[in-house]
Amino acid sequence: MALPTSGPISMSMVNIEIGDNFDEQISFESIAADFNLSSPNYGDSIRGFGINELYGLSPSLTAVYSDFGVTTFNLNSQTGLITSPPVATQGSDPVPSLTVDYVGDPFSLVLTNTTRTANIDLTVPAESANGNPYTNSGDTLSGTTTGVQTAYAFEFNDWTGGIGAINPNSGIISFNAGNDNNAPSIVTNNTSFTQGSGTPSAAQFVPSHTKFGIRTGTGVQRTVTFTLGVPGGNQDGGSGAYGNQGSTVSGTDSLFQYPEETLALSITGGGNSLTWTSGQSGTSANKEITTTTGGGDGSVGFTATVLNGHVSQSASSAGLNFDFSISVNSSTGFGFTAGNGSSGIIYVHPSSTNTSLSSRTALVNVQVDNGHREQQILLTQTGNVTFTTNPTGGSSIAFNEDGSLKSGDNTIELTTNPSPYELDWRANVTGSQYSFAVASDPLVLNGTEKEGTGNETFTIVPATNTGGTKTGTLNIDSRHTGVVGVLKTFTLTQDAAAASGTIRYNANTLTQTIGSFGGTITISNVSSGLPSPAYQDIRVVTNYAMSFTADIGSTTYAELDSSSDLSGTPSGGSSSFTGTSITSNTGAVSFYINFKANTTSSDRIFDLDITFDDDHTSSNTTIEITVEGTSGGSPGVSPSVSPSVSPSVDVVVSTPDGVDPED
């Protein structure tokens, strides 16, 4: 309120007017100053200050800049923009608005804390907050204020690194180490990052993953979280530094992981090797390898390289091989629709003819884009080798049982490279019957293994065969260093010795020579129709044990069995019997002929044929058997006797080999 223009003025009224606390001591010096009264004499007394000066309206004031309490301002360290401008905080109600002119606006980023200045203009209001009129109302007051712009703080996006790639065949992640090149231009001294572990040091990155599981069929989006160690000082080439140096920041990077790549190689005819002769070379000798890829990003390429080594050797440790050349019928990348394969043809040929005795070998190593998946094809170019035989290897040579040649050629001529490049050879024969001789050393007895050099003639010599069929091989191979794949093998066979001996029967009392025909056995009939005897034991006695087959054609009149039967109605036997001959006249019975009852008046006649597994038909033996009908012999009478046999002998056989008894 204003002081009254007349009447008493209490000190409380003055207190209220000047805003002093009513219970504090009044200061006339302050009153004089606040109300622009006569200048006081600062000391023990006041001069020129009359009470009359307190009467009238509120004392007038002259405003100055500091009366308005202008604040400092704040800035964003990452943008240089003003985040809170300066304002007046006192001096009038309401406080006056400010006209602000920032010195240097817009402010550039800094790497050290920097004080920024603003020029302030304000218009003096009519009165103070206490209602005192300002004598300079409407005037413009000017001043300055400041704000501190802090150093720029490193952010995750200032880093240029991240996920480089995810290998679809191993799941291993490769990273771009990156640097802080994405930071604002105030950073002139960029820092390269390295990969760390645990809590990263300055300028290190630590990924949350270094490997993912391998995908098959479909891919998936992968995300890696990176923790970055904020680089240390010297970001501007001097003392400038990131405001958050010594701390860490984090962020993520994502990349699609494709399914694993696939690779398959195939060649005409199958297998995993290609072979050329020593004289083949150039594109006219091209052979094809079909390459099929799949998986990955849908466009899986491959690289093909010719390497030294063999399929058993790791291609990674083999150097390049220039003996063979390759080309591809299109680029090494083959696009395809997801789920389908793509293929390309790799053409391979020897670069030149091979004049060496040794074979050349190499590998075509094919690898898909992202490694790990690889396949190999073995390449071989044979040496310049002459190693031929006449007859050629693989031939069969057969001998009779007496050692004479049956078929083929048992004289084999080997031809090797001409002098002075003759090849060393080694020959051996298998099979106990066989040996061979060489023409270059006729005085040396036949042997089973020999070595030599150059051309040679080999003669196969079998011993006389006294047993079954004999087999063996003759092998002729090079033992020259580096010469492989020239083995010549000949198959040897020798007929078995012809069966000789007897067919013994009637309790081992009667015999028929093996190989004879026309012998007879006559079986009597008793009144009941039963044959007498009811069975006949047969012993097959030969010069060595061999397989034989006995056959009577059918079981109508008799059966062949390993046991005898007296019933006249045998069962369990058959028309054929296979067994092994015995070599002693006193050996066990080979088989039995069990006769069936003949109730008819007619004789039953059938043949017993015996054949041997001896490579000879001359040993086949036939015996004619007659079971008399009821009108035949008398009961109890022994079998009839051939006129050429003594009447005391029941059965007569004995005809010269191959002679028909009716002749």
C-alpha positions as CSV (number, residue, x, y, z in Angstrom):
1,M,0.0,0.0,0.0
2,A,1.2,3.6,-0.5
3,L,2.1,5.7,2.5
4,P,-0.6,8.3,3.4
5,T,-0.1,11.8,2.1
6,S,-0.9,13.4,5.6
7,G,-1.3,12.5,9.1
8,P,1.0,10.2,11.2
9,I,3.1,7.6,9.6
10,S,3.8,4.6,11.8
11,M,7.0,2.6,11.5
12,S,4.8,-0.5,10.8
13,M,3.4,1.4,7.7
14,V,7.0,2.1,6.6
15,N,7.9,-1.6,7.2
16,I,5.0,-2.8,5.1
17,E,5.8,-0.4,2.3
18,I,9.5,-1.2,2.1
19,G,8.9,-4.9,2.6
20,D,10.9,-5.2,5.8
21,N,10.0,-7.6,8.6
22,F,8.0,-5.7,11.1
23,D,10.1,-7.0,14.0
24,E,13.4,-6.1,12.5
25,Q,15.2,-2.8,13.1
26,I,14.4,-0.2,10.4
27,S,17.3,1.1,8.3
28,F,16.9,4.6,7.2
29,E,19.8,4.2,4.9
30,S,17.9,1.4,3.2
31,I,14.8,3.5,3.0
32,A,16.7,6.4,1.4
33,A,18.3,4.1,-1.1
34,D,15.1,2.1,-1.8
35,F,12.9,5.2,-2.3
36,N,15.5,7.5,-3.9
37,L,15.4,10.0,-1.0
38,S,18.1,12.4,-0.2
39,S,21.4,10.7,-0.2
40,P,22.2,9.6,3.3
41,N,25.5,10.1,5.0
42,Y,26.6,6.6,5.7
43,G,27.9,6.7,9.2
44,D,26.4,7.6,12.6
45,S,23.9,10.2,11.4
46,I,21.7,10.9,8.4
47,R,21.8,14.2,6.6
48,G,19.2,15.7,4.4
49,F,16.6,13.1,5.0
50,G,13.4,14.7,6.1
51,I,10.2,13.0,7.3
52,N,8.3,15.0,4.8
53,E,10.0,12.9,2.2
54,L,8.1,9.8,3.4
55,Y,4.7,11.4,2.6
56,G,2.9,11.0,-0.6
57,L,2.8,8.1,-3.1
58,S,5.2,5.0,-2.9
59,P,8.8,6.1,-3.3
60,S,10.0,5.8,-6.9
61,L,12.8,3.3,-7.8
62,T,15.3,3.3,-10.6
63,A,15.6,-0.3,-12.0
64,V,19.0,-1.8,-12.8
65,Y,19.7,-5.1,-14.7
66,S,20.7,-7.0,-11.6
67,D,17.3,-6.3,-10.0
68,F,15.7,-9.0,-12.2
69,G,17.8,-12.1,-11.2
70,V,18.4,-13.4,-14.7
71,T,19.3,-17.1,-14.6
72,T,22.0,-19.1,-16.5
73,F,20.9,-21.4,-19.4
74,N,21.5,-25.1,-20.1
75,L,22.7,-26.8,-23.3
76,N,22.4,-30.4,-24.7
77,S,25.9,-31.9,-25.0
78,Q,24.9,-34.1,-27.9
79,T,23.3,-31.4,-30.1
80,G,24.5,-28.0,-28.8
81,L,20.9,-27.0,-28.6
82,I,19.5,-24.9,-25.7
83,T,17.5,-27.1,-23.4
84,S,16.4,-24.4,-20.9
85,P,16.8,-20.6,-21.8
86,P,17.6,-17.8,-19.2
87,V,14.7,-16.2,-17.5
88,A,14.1,-13.2,-15.1
89,T,13.2,-14.4,-11.6
90,Q,12.5,-11.2,-9.7
91,G,12.2,-7.3,-9.9
92,S,8.5,-7.1,-11.0
93,D,5.3,-9.1,-10.9
94,P,5.1,-10.5,-13.4
95,V,8.8,-10.6,-14.2
96,P,9.7,-9.1,-17.6
97,S,10.4,-11.3,-20.6
98,L,13.9,-11.4,-22.0
99,T,15.3,-10.9,-25.4
100,V,18.2,-13.3,-25.6
101,D,21.0,-13.3,-28.1
102,Y,23.2,-16.3,-27.7
103,V,26.8,-15.6,-28.7
104,G,27.8,-18.3,-31.1
105,D,24.4,-19.8,-31.6
106,P,24.1,-22.5,-33.0
107,F,26.7,-23.9,-30.7
108,S,29.0,-26.5,-32.1
109,L,29.7,-29.7,-30.1
110,V,32.7,-29.7,-27.8
111,L,35.0,-32.3,-26.2
112,T,35.8,-30.1,-23.1
113,N,33.3,-28.4,-20.8
114,T,32.8,-24.9,-22.4
115,T,31.1,-21.8,-21.0
116,R,28.7,-20.2,-23.5
117,T,27.4,-16.5,-23.3
118,A,24.1,-14.9,-24.0
119,N,23.4,-11.1,-24.3
120,I,20.2,-10.2,-22.5
121,D,17.9,-7.3,-23.1
122,L,14.8,-6.5,-21.0
123,T,12.3,-3.6,-20.9
124,V,11.9,-2.1,-17.4
125,P,8.3,-2.6,-16.2
126,A,6.2,0.1,-14.5
127,E,6.8,-0.9,-11.0
128,S,8.6,-3.3,-8.8
129,A,7.1,-6.4,-7.4
130,N,6.3,-4.3,-4.3
131,G,4.4,-1.7,-6.3
132,N,7.1,1.0,-6.3
133,P,7.2,2.8,-9.6
134,Y,10.3,2.5,-11.7
135,T,11.6,5.9,-12.7
136,N,13.1,4.4,-15.9
137,S,10.1,2.4,-16.8
138,G,10.1,1.5,-20.5
139,D,13.9,1.7,-20.7
140,T,15.9,-1.2,-22.0
141,L,18.4,-2.8,-19.7
142,S,21.2,-5.1,-21.0
143,G,23.5,-7.7,-19.5
144,T,24.9,-11.1,-20.0
145,T,24.4,-14.6,-18.7
146,T,26.2,-17.9,-19.3
147,G,25.7,-21.6,-19.6
148,V,28.1,-24.6,-19.5
149,Q,28.1,-26.9,-22.5
150,T,29.5,-30.3,-21.4
151,A,31.7,-32.6,-23.5
152,Y,30.0,-34.8,-26.2
153,A,29.3,-38.3,-24.9
154,F,30.1,-41.3,-27.1
155,E,27.0,-43.1,-28.3
156,F,26.5,-46.7,-29.6
157,N,25.6,-45.4,-33.0
158,D,28.9,-43.6,-33.3
159,W,30.5,-47.0,-33.7
160,T,30.8,-48.3,-37.3
161,G,31.2,-52.0,-36.3
162,G,28.7,-54.8,-35.9
163,I,27.9,-58.2,-37.4
164,G,29.9,-58.8,-40.5
165,A,28.4,-62.2,-41.5
166,I,27.1,-65.5,-40.1
167,N,28.7,-68.5,-41.8
168,P,25.7,-70.8,-42.7
169,N,27.9,-73.9,-42.6
170,S,29.4,-73.4,-39.1
171,G,27.2,-70.7,-37.4
172,I,30.4,-68.7,-36.6
173,I,29.9,-65.0,-36.6
174,S,32.4,-62.6,-38.1
175,F,32.5,-59.1,-36.9
176,N,33.4,-55.7,-38.3
177,A,35.6,-54.3,-35.6
178,G,34.8,-50.7,-36.7
179,N,35.8,-47.4,-35.2
180,D,34.1,-44.2,-34.1
181,N,33.9,-42.6,-37.6
182,N,30.1,-42.1,-37.1
183,A,30.8,-39.6,-34.3
184,P,30.3,-35.9,-35.1
185,S,33.0,-34.0,-36.9
186,I,34.3,-32.6,-33.6
187,V,36.0,-36.0,-33.3
188,T,39.0,-35.6,-35.6
189,N,41.1,-38.3,-34.1
190,N,39.1,-41.5,-34.7
191,T,39.8,-44.7,-32.7
192,S,39.8,-48.3,-34.1
193,F,38.1,-50.9,-32.0
194,T,39.2,-54.5,-31.2
195,Q,37.3,-57.4,-29.9
196,G,37.5,-58.1,-26.1
197,S,35.9,-60.3,-23.5
198,G,34.2,-59.7,-20.2
199,T,33.9,-56.0,-19.5
200,P,35.4,-54.2,-22.4
201,S,38.3,-51.8,-22.0
202,A,38.4,-48.5,-23.9
203,A,37.9,-49.0,-27.6
204,Q,36.9,-52.7,-27.3
205,F,33.7,-54.4,-28.2
206,V,32.3,-57.5,-26.6
207,P,29.5,-59.4,-28.4
208,S,26.9,-61.4,-26.6
209,H,27.4,-64.3,-29.1
210,T,30.2,-65.5,-31.3
211,K,28.4,-68.5,-32.8
212,F,24.9,-69.7,-33.5
213,G,23.6,-73.2,-34.2
214,I,23.6,-74.4,-37.8
215,R,20.3,-74.1,-39.6
216,T,18.8,-76.6,-42.0
217,G,15.9,-76.0,-44.3
218,T,15.1,-72.4,-43.2
219,G,17.0,-69.4,-41.9
220,V,16.3,-67.1,-39.0
221,Q,17.0,-63.5,-38.0
222,R,19.7,-63.3,-35.4
223,T,20.5,-60.4,-32.9
224,V,23.7,-59.7,-31.1
225,T,24.1,-57.3,-28.2
226,F,27.4,-55.4,-28.2
227,T,29.0,-53.7,-25.2
228,L,31.4,-51.0,-26.1
229,G,34.2,-49.5,-24.0
230,V,34.1,-45.7,-24.6
231,P,37.5,-44.6,-26.1
232,G,39.8,-42.6,-23.9
233,G,41.0,-39.0,-24.5
234,N,42.6,-37.2,-27.4
235,Q,39.5,-37.3,-29.6
236,D,40.4,-34.0,-31.1
237,G,44.1,-34.7,-31.3
238,G,44.7,-32.8,-28.0
239,S,43.1,-32.9,-24.6
240,G,39.5,-33.3,-25.8
241,A,37.7,-36.4,-24.7
242,Y,34.3,-38.0,-24.8
243,G,32.3,-36.8,-21.8
244,N,31.6,-40.5,-20.8
245,Q,35.1,-41.8,-21.3
246,G,35.9,-44.8,-19.0
247,S,32.3,-46.0,-19.2
248,T,30.5,-48.5,-21.5
249,V,27.6,-48.2,-23.8
250,S,25.5,-51.0,-25.3
251,G,23.4,-51.6,-28.4
252,T,22.3,-54.4,-30.8
253,D,22.9,-55.4,-34.4
254,S,20.8,-58.0,-36.4
255,L,21.5,-60.1,-39.4
256,F,19.7,-63.0,-41.1
257,Q,21.3,-66.4,-40.7
258,Y,20.8,-68.6,-43.8
259,P,20.5,-72.4,-43.7
260,E,23.7,-74.4,-44.3
261,E,25.0,-74.7,-47.9
262,T,25.1,-78.1,-49.6
263,L,27.4,-79.4,-52.3
264,A,27.5,-82.6,-54.4
265,L,29.8,-83.7,-57.1
266,S,29.2,-86.4,-59.7
267,I,31.0,-87.8,-62.7
268,T,29.7,-90.0,-65.5
269,G,29.9,-93.6,-64.4
270,G,29.9,-92.8,-60.7
271,G,32.9,-92.9,-58.3
272,N,35.1,-90.1,-57.2
273,S,38.1,-90.3,-59.6
274,L,39.0,-89.5,-63.2
275,T,41.8,-91.2,-65.2
276,W,43.6,-90.3,-68.4
277,T,46.3,-92.1,-70.3
278,S,49.8,-90.6,-70.5
279,G,49.2,-89.4,-74.1
280,Q,45.9,-87.6,-73.4
281,S,46.0,-83.8,-72.9
282,G,44.3,-80.5,-73.8
283,T,40.6,-79.7,-74.1
284,S,40.0,-82.6,-76.4
285,A,40.6,-84.8,-73.4
286,N,38.1,-82.9,-71.2
287,K,36.1,-84.9,-68.7
288,E,33.2,-83.5,-66.8
289,I,32.4,-83.0,-63.1
290,T,28.8,-82.0,-62.4
291,T,28.5,-79.7,-59.4
292,T,25.2,-79.2,-57.5
293,T,24.8,-76.6,-54.8
294,G,21.9,-75.7,-52.5
295,G,21.0,-74.0,-49.2
296,G,22.6,-70.8,-48.1
297,D,21.3,-67.5,-49.4
298,G,19.7,-69.2,-52.4
299,S,22.6,-68.3,-54.7
300,V,25.4,-70.6,-53.6
301,G,28.6,-70.2,-55.6
302,F,31.6,-72.5,-55.5
303,T,35.3,-72.4,-56.3
304,A,37.3,-75.2,-57.9
305,T,41.0,-75.6,-57.4
306,V,43.5,-78.2,-58.6
307,L,45.7,-79.3,-55.7
308,N,48.5,-81.7,-55.2
309,G,47.9,-84.8,-53.1
310,H,45.6,-87.7,-53.0
311,V,42.1,-88.2,-51.5
312,S,43.7,-89.4,-48.3
313,Q,45.6,-86.1,-47.9
314,S,44.1,-83.0,-46.5
315,A,43.6,-80.5,-49.4
316,S,44.3,-77.6,-47.1
317,S,47.9,-78.8,-46.8
318,A,48.4,-79.4,-50.5
319,G,49.8,-76.8,-52.9
320,L,48.5,-75.9,-56.3
321,N,49.0,-78.5,-59.1
322,F,49.6,-77.4,-62.6
323,D,49.6,-80.8,-64.3
324,F,45.8,-80.5,-64.8
325,S,43.7,-77.6,-66.0
326,I,40.0,-76.8,-65.2
327,S,37.3,-74.5,-66.5
328,V,33.7,-73.9,-65.7
329,N,30.9,-73.5,-68.2
330,S,29.5,-70.4,-66.4
331,S,30.3,-68.1,-63.4
332,T,31.0,-69.8,-60.1
333,G,27.8,-68.5,-58.7
334,F,24.6,-70.4,-59.6
335,G,21.3,-68.9,-58.7
336,F,18.3,-71.1,-58.0
337,T,14.8,-71.0,-56.5
338,A,14.7,-71.8,-52.8
339,G,14.4,-75.5,-52.3
340,N,15.9,-76.4,-55.7
341,G,19.6,-77.1,-56.5
342,S,21.7,-75.5,-59.2
343,S,24.4,-77.1,-61.1
344,G,27.4,-76.3,-63.2
345,I,29.9,-78.3,-65.2
346,I,33.6,-78.3,-64.3
347,Y,35.8,-79.4,-67.3
348,V,39.1,-81.1,-66.4
349,H,42.0,-82.2,-68.6
350,P,45.7,-82.9,-68.3
351,S,47.8,-79.9,-69.2
352,S,50.3,-81.9,-71.2
353,T,51.2,-85.5,-72.1
354,N,53.0,-87.4,-69.3
355,T,56.5,-88.5,-70.4
356,S,57.4,-89.8,-67.0
357,L,57.1,-93.4,-65.9
358,S,55.3,-92.3,-62.8
359,S,51.6,-91.4,-62.8
360,R,50.5,-87.9,-62.1
361,T,47.9,-87.4,-59.4
362,A,46.0,-84.3,-58.2
363,L,42.7,-83.3,-56.6
364,V,40.0,-81.1,-57.9
365,N,38.9,-79.5,-54.6
366,V,35.5,-77.8,-54.8
367,Q,34.3,-75.5,-52.0
368,V,31.1,-73.5,-51.6
369,D,31.1,-69.8,-50.8
370,N,31.4,-70.0,-47.1
371,G,33.9,-72.8,-46.9
372,H,33.6,-75.9,-44.7
373,R,31.5,-77.7,-47.3
374,E,33.9,-79.2,-49.8
375,Q,34.2,-82.3,-52.1
376,Q,37.2,-83.7,-53.9
377,I,37.7,-85.7,-57.2
378,L,40.9,-87.6,-57.7
379,L,42.7,-87.0,-61.0
380,T,45.2,-89.5,-62.4
381,Q,47.2,-89.4,-65.6
382,T,49.0,-92.7,-66.0
383,G,52.7,-92.7,-66.7
384,N,54.3,-93.3,-70.1
385,V,54.4,-97.0,-69.4
386,T,54.5,-100.0,-71.8
387,F,53.5,-103.1,-69.8
388,T,51.5,-105.4,-72.1
389,T,51.1,-109.1,-72.3
390,N,50.0,-111.5,-75.1
391,P,47.6,-112.9,-74.4
392,T,46.2,-110.0,-72.5
393,G,45.6,-109.9,-68.8
394,G,42.3,-111.4,-67.7
395,S,42.6,-114.4,-70.0
396,S,41.7,-117.9,-68.9
397,I,44.0,-120.8,-69.4
398,A,42.7,-124.3,-69.0
399,F,44.6,-127.6,-68.7
400,N,43.7,-131.2,-69.0
401,E,44.2,-133.4,-66.0
402,D,47.5,-134.7,-67.4
403,G,48.9,-131.2,-67.6
404,S,48.5,-130.7,-71.4
405,L,46.9,-127.4,-72.6
406,K,43.2,-127.7,-73.0
407,S,42.4,-124.1,-74.1
408,G,44.0,-120.6,-74.1
409,D,47.7,-119.9,-74.3
410,N,50.0,-120.9,-71.5
411,T,52.9,-119.0,-73.1
412,I,52.7,-115.4,-72.1
413,E,54.9,-112.7,-73.6
414,L,55.5,-109.5,-71.6
415,T,56.5,-106.3,-73.4
416,T,57.8,-103.3,-71.4
417,N,59.3,-99.9,-72.3
418,P,62.3,-100.1,-74.7
419,S,65.8,-99.8,-73.5
420,P,67.1,-98.1,-71.5
421,Y,63.7,-97.6,-69.8
422,E,62.7,-101.2,-69.3
423,L,60.4,-101.8,-66.3
424,D,61.2,-104.1,-63.4
425,W,58.6,-106.8,-63.0
426,R,57.5,-109.4,-60.5
427,A,55.5,-112.6,-61.3
428,N,53.9,-115.1,-59.0
429,V,51.6,-118.1,-59.4
430,T,49.0,-119.4,-56.9
431,G,47.6,-122.9,-56.7
432,S,49.5,-125.9,-55.6
433,Q,49.4,-127.5,-59.1
434,Y,51.1,-124.7,-60.9
435,S,54.5,-123.3,-61.6
436,F,56.1,-121.3,-64.4
437,A,59.4,-120.9,-66.2
438,V,60.9,-117.8,-67.8
439,A,62.7,-117.8,-71.2
440,S,65.5,-115.5,-70.0
441,D,66.7,-118.2,-67.6
442,P,65.8,-121.6,-68.9
443,L,68.2,-123.4,-66.6
444,V,66.3,-122.3,-63.5
445,L,63.7,-124.8,-62.4
446,N,60.1,-123.9,-62.6
447,G,59.0,-121.7,-59.6
448,T,56.1,-119.9,-58.1
449,E,57.6,-116.4,-57.9
450,K,60.3,-114.6,-60.0
451,E,61.5,-111.0,-60.5
452,G,63.2,-109.5,-63.5
453,T,63.6,-106.5,-65.9
454,G,62.4,-105.9,-69.4
455,N,60.7,-108.2,-71.9
456,E,60.0,-111.8,-70.8
457,T,58.2,-114.9,-71.8
458,F,56.4,-117.0,-69.1
459,T,55.3,-120.6,-69.6
460,I,52.8,-122.1,-67.2
461,V,53.5,-125.7,-66.2
462,P,50.9,-127.6,-64.3
463,A,51.5,-131.0,-62.6
464,T,49.4,-134.0,-63.5
465,N,46.1,-133.8,-61.6
466,T,45.2,-136.8,-59.5
467,G,42.3,-135.2,-57.7
468,G,39.5,-132.7,-58.2
469,T,39.5,-129.5,-60.3
470,K,42.4,-127.2,-59.5
471,T,42.4,-123.5,-59.9
472,G,45.1,-120.8,-59.6
473,T,46.2,-117.4,-60.9
474,L,49.3,-116.0,-62.6
475,N,50.0,-112.4,-61.7
476,I,52.5,-110.2,-63.5
477,D,53.0,-106.7,-62.2
478,S,55.5,-103.9,-62.3
479,R,57.7,-103.3,-59.3
480,H,59.1,-100.1,-60.8
481,T,58.8,-97.1,-58.5
482,G,55.8,-94.9,-59.4
483,V,54.3,-97.4,-61.9
484,V,50.9,-98.6,-60.7
485,G,47.8,-100.0,-62.3
486,V,49.5,-102.4,-64.8
487,L,48.8,-105.7,-63.0
488,K,48.1,-108.6,-65.4
489,T,46.2,-111.5,-64.0
490,F,45.5,-114.9,-65.7
491,T,43.0,-117.4,-64.4
492,L,44.2,-121.0,-64.4
493,T,42.0,-124.1,-64.2
494,Q,42.9,-127.8,-64.6
495,D,40.4,-130.6,-65.1
496,A,39.9,-133.1,-62.3
497,A,41.4,-136.6,-62.7
498,A,38.9,-139.0,-64.3
499,A,37.0,-141.1,-61.9
500,S,38.0,-144.8,-61.8
501,G,37.1,-147.6,-59.6
502,T,34.0,-149.7,-59.1
503,I,30.3,-149.7,-58.2
504,R,30.1,-152.5,-55.5
505,Y,26.8,-154.1,-54.4
506,N,25.2,-157.2,-53.1
507,A,27.0,-156.9,-49.7
508,N,30.2,-155.9,-51.5
509,T,30.4,-159.2,-53.4
510,L,29.8,-157.9,-56.9
511,T,31.3,-155.0,-58.8
512,Q,30.9,-153.0,-62.0
513,T,33.7,-150.9,-63.4
514,I,33.1,-147.2,-63.3
515,G,32.5,-145.9,-66.8
516,S,30.9,-149.1,-68.1
517,F,27.4,-149.5,-69.5
518,G,24.9,-152.4,-69.8
519,G,25.5,-154.2,-66.5
520,T,22.4,-155.8,-65.1
521,I,20.8,-156.6,-61.7
522,T,17.8,-158.9,-61.7
523,I,15.6,-159.1,-58.6
524,S,13.4,-162.1,-58.1
525,N,9.8,-162.0,-57.0
526,V,8.1,-164.1,-54.3
527,S,4.5,-165.2,-54.3
528,S,3.4,-162.1,-52.4
529,G,4.9,-159.8,-55.0
530,L,7.7,-158.8,-52.7
531,P,11.1,-158.4,-54.3
532,S,13.9,-160.6,-53.1
533,P,16.1,-159.1,-52.0
534,A,14.0,-156.1,-50.8
535,Y,16.9,-153.7,-51.2
536,Q,20.4,-153.5,-52.7
537,D,23.3,-151.8,-51.0
538,I,25.6,-149.7,-53.3
539,R,29.2,-148.7,-52.6
540,V,30.7,-146.1,-54.9
541,V,34.5,-146.6,-54.7
542,T,36.7,-144.2,-56.7
543,N,40.4,-143.3,-57.0
544,Y,39.8,-140.1,-54.9
545,A,36.8,-138.8,-53.0
546,M,34.5,-136.9,-55.2
547,S,30.9,-135.9,-55.5
548,F,28.5,-138.2,-57.4
549,T,24.8,-138.3,-58.2
550,A,22.8,-141.5,-58.6
551,D,19.4,-141.3,-60.4
552,I,16.7,-143.8,-61.3
553,G,14.4,-141.4,-63.1
554,S,11.3,-141.9,-60.8
555,T,10.1,-143.5,-57.6
556,T,7.6,-145.8,-59.3
557,Y,9.6,-149.0,-58.9
558,A,12.1,-148.1,-56.2
559,E,13.6,-145.3,-54.1
560,L,17.1,-144.2,-53.3
561,D,17.9,-143.6,-49.6
562,S,20.7,-143.5,-47.1
563,S,19.0,-146.4,-45.2
564,S,17.6,-149.8,-46.2
565,D,13.9,-150.7,-46.2
566,L,12.5,-154.4,-46.2
567,S,8.8,-153.4,-46.4
568,G,8.4,-153.4,-50.1
569,T,6.7,-150.1,-49.7
570,P,9.6,-147.7,-48.9
571,S,9.0,-144.1,-48.2
572,G,11.2,-141.1,-47.5
573,G,13.6,-141.7,-50.3
574,S,13.7,-140.1,-53.8
575,S,14.6,-140.8,-57.3
576,S,18.0,-139.1,-56.9
577,F,20.8,-139.3,-54.4
578,T,23.9,-137.1,-54.1
579,G,26.8,-138.2,-52.0
580,T,30.6,-138.4,-51.8
581,S,32.4,-141.5,-53.0
582,I,34.6,-143.6,-50.8
583,T,38.2,-144.7,-51.6
584,S,38.2,-148.1,-50.0
585,N,36.5,-151.3,-51.0
586,T,35.7,-151.9,-47.4
587,G,34.1,-148.5,-46.8
588,A,30.6,-147.8,-45.7
589,V,27.6,-148.2,-48.0
590,S,27.1,-145.1,-50.1
591,F,23.3,-145.5,-50.6
592,Y,20.5,-148.1,-50.9
593,I,18.0,-149.0,-53.6
594,N,14.8,-149.9,-51.8
595,F,12.6,-151.9,-54.2
596,K,8.8,-151.6,-54.3
597,A,6.6,-154.7,-54.5
598,N,5.7,-155.9,-58.0
599,T,2.2,-157.5,-57.9
600,T,2.0,-157.5,-61.7
601,S,3.0,-160.4,-64.0
602,S,5.3,-158.1,-66.0
603,D,8.9,-157.3,-65.2
604,R,9.8,-153.8,-64.1
605,I,12.9,-152.5,-65.8
606,F,14.7,-149.2,-65.0
607,D,18.3,-147.8,-65.1
608,L,20.5,-146.6,-62.3
609,D,22.7,-143.8,-63.7
610,I,25.7,-142.6,-61.7
611,T,27.6,-139.5,-62.7
612,F,30.7,-137.9,-61.2
613,D,32.0,-134.4,-60.6
614,D,35.2,-135.0,-62.4
615,D,35.0,-133.0,-65.6
616,H,34.6,-136.3,-67.6
617,T,31.6,-138.0,-69.1
618,S,33.6,-141.2,-69.7
619,S,33.2,-142.0,-66.0
620,N,29.4,-142.1,-66.2
621,T,28.1,-145.5,-65.2
622,T,24.7,-147.2,-65.9
623,I,23.3,-150.4,-64.4
624,E,20.0,-151.8,-65.7
625,I,17.8,-153.2,-63.0
626,T,14.9,-155.7,-63.5
627,V,12.4,-156.5,-60.8
628,E,10.6,-159.6,-62.0
629,G,6.8,-159.9,-62.1
630,T,4.7,-162.5,-60.3
631,S,5.1,-164.9,-63.3
632,G,8.8,-164.6,-63.1
633,G,11.2,-166.4,-60.8
634,S,10.2,-168.8,-58.0
635,P,9.8,-167.9,-54.4
636,G,13.1,-167.9,-52.6
637,V,15.1,-168.1,-55.8
638,S,18.2,-165.9,-56.0
639,P,18.5,-163.4,-58.8
640,S,19.2,-164.9,-62.2
641,V,22.7,-165.0,-63.4
642,S,24.2,-163.8,-66.6
643,P,25.7,-166.6,-68.8
644,S,29.1,-165.1,-68.4
645,V,29.0,-165.4,-64.6
646,S,29.3,-168.6,-62.5
647,P,25.9,-170.0,-61.4
648,S,26.9,-169.4,-57.8
649,V,26.9,-165.6,-58.3
650,D,23.5,-163.9,-57.9
651,V,24.0,-160.9,-60.2
652,V,26.1,-160.6,-63.3
653,V,27.7,-157.4,-64.5
654,S,30.9,-157.0,-66.2
655,T,31.0,-155.6,-69.7
656,P,33.9,-153.8,-71.3
657,D,33.7,-150.0,-71.0
658,G,31.6,-148.6,-73.8
659,V,30.5,-152.0,-75.1
660,D,26.8,-152.7,-75.5
661,P,26.2,-156.2,-73.9
662,E,23.7,-157.0,-76.7
663,D,26.4,-156.6,-79.4
